């Protein structure tokens, strides 16, 4: 549903008619009841105060007045607090739409008063293109790595890109160490994988992808490629409970090694 669907007085079900004055003015970008804030840098409190002045005016031609704040995660804390006052006592004809790469960047008080709609993952090229448009000065190599590590989740991709160091694809790193029979190099990845729950989830996604690619390419022992997929998925499920991530990651990597090289000897979880 887009803004015209919310504003059209002649909706057909949940969809705008596309023909009335409200719809045609929306398509032309001249609808007086739609206000969009789209700033390249931070959104300051003054912009939100202007919205508050417009909020209580009756719609000119539509059923509702709609405010859209693009990249709401760019709002300063002062701007978010100013918006919170409007959230608490909105006029009945007003709808406020916030878009954000990550809802975690908004104040908890703002998030608690909004209905959150999460978008599904995009393709890796689409995610990389999104990061390039939002971060034109960023290192292209970091952008590609962040897109791969995120699995197409733009919020996670943006968070990875913000890290100072170039993110390492731990799945590719694990596969590379298996290929050259580097047991201690493989086990050394445990600390990186266990740094945070986000790092562990990204590492698991990367190892599953690397295992599937290795099975297709036949460039490592088949048992190792399979272990990267199946053992990783098993430990991912174990991590959903109370688990010490450093120990869990070490056990996972040891089992992957044993499945690859130690004649099928396995550790149990």
C-alpha positions as CSV (number, residue, x, y, z in Angstrom):
1,X,0.0,0.0,0.0
2,X,1.3,3.5,-0.9
3,X,0.3,7.0,0.2
4,X,-2.3,7.4,-2.6
5,X,-4.0,4.2,-1.3
6,X,-4.4,5.9,2.0
7,X,-5.6,9.2,0.6
8,X,-7.9,8.3,-2.2
9,X,-11.6,8.9,-1.4
10,X,-12.7,6.4,-4.1
11,X,-10.6,3.4,-3.1
12,X,-11.4,0.0,-4.6
13,X,-10.9,-2.3,-1.7
14,X,-7.5,-1.2,-0.3
15,X,-6.2,0.3,-3.6
16,X,-6.5,3.8,-5.0
17,X,-8.7,4.4,-8.0
18,X,-5.9,6.1,-9.9
19,X,-8.3,8.5,-11.7
20,X,-9.6,11.0,-9.2
21,X,-8.1,14.4,-8.5
22,X,-6.4,13.1,-5.4
23,X,-4.7,10.3,-7.3
24,X,-3.7,12.4,-10.3
25,X,-2.2,15.1,-8.1
26,X,-0.4,12.5,-6.1
27,X,1.2,11.0,-9.3
28,X,2.1,14.6,-10.4
29,X,3.8,15.3,-7.1
30,X,1.4,18.2,-6.4
31,X,-1.0,16.8,-3.8
32,X,-1.3,19.4,-1.0
33,X,-2.2,16.7,1.6
34,X,1.1,14.8,1.2
35,X,4.2,16.1,2.9
36,X,7.5,14.3,2.4
37,X,10.7,15.0,4.3
38,X,13.8,13.6,2.5
39,X,17.1,15.0,3.7
40,X,20.5,13.9,2.6
41,X,21.9,14.6,6.1
42,X,20.4,14.7,9.5
43,X,16.7,15.6,10.0
44,X,16.7,18.3,12.6
45,X,14.0,19.4,15.1
46,X,13.0,22.4,13.0
47,X,11.7,20.1,10.2
48,X,9.5,18.1,12.7
49,X,8.2,21.3,14.2
50,X,7.0,22.4,10.8
51,X,5.2,19.1,10.4
52,X,3.5,19.7,13.8
53,X,2.2,23.1,12.6
54,X,0.7,21.4,9.4
55,X,-0.7,18.4,11.3
56,X,-3.9,19.9,12.6
57,X,-5.0,21.6,9.4
58,X,-7.8,19.7,7.7
59,X,-7.0,17.9,4.4
60,X,-7.6,20.0,1.3
61,X,-8.9,17.3,-1.1
62,X,-8.0,13.9,0.3
63,X,-9.6,11.9,3.1
64,X,-6.4,12.1,5.1
65,X,-3.2,14.1,5.5
66,X,-0.1,11.9,5.1
67,X,3.4,12.8,6.4
68,X,6.3,10.6,5.1
69,X,9.7,10.9,6.7
70,X,12.3,9.2,4.6
71,X,15.3,7.7,6.4
72,X,13.8,8.5,9.8
73,X,16.9,7.0,11.4
74,X,18.6,10.3,10.4
75,X,16.4,12.2,12.8
76,X,18.3,13.8,15.7
77,X,17.2,12.8,19.2
78,X,15.6,16.2,19.6
79,X,13.6,15.7,16.3
80,X,12.4,12.3,17.5
81,X,11.3,13.7,20.8
82,X,9.4,16.5,18.9
83,X,7.7,13.8,16.8
84,X,6.8,11.9,19.9
85,X,4.5,14.7,21.0
86,X,2.6,14.4,17.7
87,X,2.5,10.6,18.1
88,X,0.9,10.9,21.5
89,X,-2.0,13.2,20.4
90,X,-2.4,13.0,16.6
91,X,-5.5,14.4,14.8
92,X,-7.8,11.7,13.5
93,X,-7.1,12.5,9.8
94,X,-3.3,12.2,10.1
95,X,-1.1,9.3,9.1
96,X,2.7,9.4,9.7
97,X,4.9,7.0,7.8
98,X,8.5,6.5,8.8
99,X,11.1,4.6,6.7
100,X,14.3,3.5,8.2
101,X,17.1,1.1,7.3
102,X,17.1,-0.1,10.9
103,X,14.4,0.5,13.5
104,X,17.0,0.1,16.2
105,X,18.3,3.6,15.3
106,X,15.0,5.1,16.5
107,X,14.3,5.9,20.1
108,X,12.4,3.1,22.0
109,X,9.7,5.6,22.8
110,X,9.1,6.3,19.1
111,X,9.2,2.6,18.1
112,X,6.7,1.6,20.8
113,X,4.1,4.0,19.4
114,X,4.5,2.9,15.8
115,X,3.3,-0.2,13.9
116,X,6.4,-1.8,12.5
117,X,6.4,-3.4,9.1
118,X,9.6,-5.3,8.1
119,X,10.6,-5.8,4.5
120,X,12.0,-9.1,3.3
121,X,15.6,-9.5,2.1
122,X,16.7,-8.2,-1.3
123,X,19.1,-9.8,-3.7
124,X,22.8,-9.3,-2.9
125,X,23.3,-7.1,-6.0
126,X,20.2,-5.0,-5.0
127,X,21.6,-4.7,-1.5
128,X,25.0,-3.6,-2.7
129,X,23.4,-1.0,-5.1
130,X,21.4,0.4,-2.1
131,X,24.5,0.7,0.0
132,X,26.3,2.4,-2.9
133,X,23.5,5.0,-3.3
134,X,23.4,5.7,0.5
135,X,27.2,5.7,0.9
136,X,28.8,7.0,-2.3
137,X,32.2,7.5,-0.6
138,X,32.4,4.0,0.9
139,X,34.9,1.5,-0.2
140,X,33.4,-0.7,-3.0
141,X,35.0,-3.8,-1.5
142,X,33.4,-3.1,1.9
143,X,30.1,-2.6,0.3
144,X,30.2,-5.9,-1.6
145,X,31.3,-7.7,1.6
146,X,28.6,-6.1,3.7
147,X,25.9,-7.1,1.1
148,X,27.1,-10.7,1.1
149,X,27.4,-11.0,4.9
150,X,23.9,-9.5,5.4
151,X,22.2,-12.0,3.2
152,X,20.2,-9.2,1.6
153,X,18.9,-7.6,4.9
154,X,19.6,-4.0,4.3
155,X,19.5,-3.0,8.0
156,X,22.1,-5.6,8.8
157,X,24.1,-4.6,5.7
158,X,24.2,-1.0,6.8
159,X,25.3,-1.9,10.3
160,X,28.1,-4.1,8.9
161,X,29.2,-1.3,6.6
162,X,29.4,1.1,9.6
163,X,32.1,-1.0,11.2
164,X,35.5,0.5,10.9
165,X,37.3,-2.6,9.7
166,X,36.5,-4.4,6.5
167,X,34.1,-7.3,7.3
168,X,35.6,-10.7,6.7
169,X,33.3,-13.3,5.2
170,X,33.8,-15.9,7.8
171,X,32.1,-18.6,5.7
172,X,34.6,-18.1,2.9
173,X,37.4,-18.0,5.5
174,X,36.3,-21.3,7.0
175,X,36.1,-22.9,3.6
176,X,39.5,-21.6,2.6
177,X,41.1,-23.1,5.7
178,X,39.5,-26.4,5.1
179,X,40.8,-26.5,1.6
180,X,44.4,-26.0,2.7
181,X,44.1,-28.4,5.7
182,X,44.7,-25.6,8.2
183,X,43.1,-26.9,11.4
184,X,44.4,-24.2,13.7
185,X,43.6,-21.4,11.3
186,X,40.0,-22.8,11.2
187,X,39.7,-22.9,15.0
188,X,41.1,-19.4,15.2
189,X,38.0,-18.1,13.5
190,X,35.9,-19.0,16.6
191,X,36.6,-15.7,18.4
192,X,35.5,-13.7,15.5
193,X,32.3,-15.7,15.0
194,X,31.5,-15.5,18.7
195,X,32.0,-11.7,19.2
196,X,28.3,-11.0,19.1
197,X,25.1,-12.8,18.3
198,X,24.9,-10.8,15.0
199,X,28.4,-12.0,14.1
200,X,27.5,-15.6,14.9
201,X,24.4,-15.4,12.7
202,X,26.3,-13.8,9.8
203,X,29.1,-16.5,10.2
204,X,26.5,-19.3,10.0
205,X,24.8,-17.8,6.9
206,X,28.3,-17.4,5.3
207,X,29.3,-21.0,6.1
208,X,26.1,-22.4,4.7
209,X,26.5,-20.4,1.5
210,X,30.2,-21.4,1.3
211,X,29.3,-25.1,1.8
212,X,26.6,-25.0,-0.9
213,X,29.0,-23.3,-3.3
214,X,31.8,-25.8,-2.5
215,X,29.4,-28.7,-3.2
216,X,28.6,-27.3,-6.6
217,X,32.2,-26.5,-7.5
218,X,33.6,-29.8,-6.1
219,X,36.7,-27.9,-4.9
220,X,37.0,-29.4,-1.4
221,X,36.3,-32.9,0.1
222,X,32.5,-33.5,-0.2
223,X,32.3,-34.3,3.5
224,X,33.7,-30.9,4.3
225,X,31.3,-29.0,2.1
226,X,28.4,-31.0,3.5
227,X,29.6,-30.3,7.1
228,X,29.7,-26.6,6.4
229,X,26.0,-26.7,5.7
230,X,24.6,-29.4,8.1
231,X,26.8,-29.0,11.1
232,X,26.4,-25.2,11.0
233,X,22.6,-25.5,10.9
234,X,22.7,-27.8,13.9
235,X,24.8,-25.4,16.0
236,X,22.6,-22.5,14.9
237,X,19.6,-24.3,16.5
238,X,21.6,-25.0,19.6
239,X,22.5,-21.3,19.9
240,X,18.8,-20.4,20.1
241,X,18.9,-21.5,23.7
242,X,21.2,-20.4,26.5
243,X,24.7,-21.1,25.1
244,X,28.2,-19.7,25.6
245,X,29.0,-18.6,22.0
246,X,32.9,-19.0,22.2
247,X,32.6,-22.6,23.3
248,X,29.8,-23.3,20.9
249,X,31.8,-21.9,17.9
250,X,34.9,-23.9,18.9
251,X,32.8,-27.1,19.1
252,X,31.1,-26.4,15.8
253,X,34.4,-25.8,14.0
254,X,35.9,-28.9,15.5
255,X,33.0,-31.0,14.4
256,X,33.3,-29.6,10.9
257,X,37.0,-30.5,10.8
258,X,36.3,-34.0,12.1
259,X,33.6,-34.6,9.5
260,X,36.0,-33.4,6.8
261,X,39.2,-35.2,7.7
262,X,38.9,-37.6,10.7
263,X,37.1,-40.5,9.0
264,X,33.7,-39.5,10.2
265,X,34.5,-39.1,13.9
266,X,32.0,-36.7,15.3
267,X,31.4,-34.8,18.5
268,X,28.0,-34.7,20.0
269,X,26.0,-31.6,21.1
